[in-house]
Amino acid sequence: MSDPGQGTPPPTVPATPPAPAVPPAPAQASIEDFQKISLKTGIITAAADHPKADRLLVLTVDIGEGSPRQIVAGIKGFYQPSELVGKQVVVVANMKPAMLRGIESQGMVLAASNGGTLVLVSPERPMPAGSMVK
């Protein structure tokens, strides 16, 4: 007889890798939810590097209100300040102001992203600053 503590170990079953995490689906928005957001066309009149952040630009955007808005955007790796002046964008005009690395942002520019690419959302044709996006 053989000793149960000796001999060939039982075969090991490879561990099944865990299934990749699937992000939860975003909550559905009603038309009333969407109507709370004020989207307007804007024209970037100035752009500069943020003095305290590697990925942020400080934009001056005319959205048809008489005085331009200052908007801080995380687009520095995708755009240079010089190429943004004169560009039309879509802005969330009724965002609460937020301090981003010591500079107040008075809105949000919309962008589309896919992995390592990011592009600003802009109207297909030129529109006056402040035009409503529906």
PyMOL commands that set and color helices and strands:
alter all, ss='L'
color gray80, all
select helices_A, chain A and resi 31-35+81-84
alter helices_A, ss='H'
color red, helices_A
select strands_A, chain A and resi 39-49+57-62+69-73+88-92+98-100+103-105+108-109+111-114+117-120
alter strands_A, ss='S'
color yellow, strands_A
deselect
rebuild
show_as cartoon
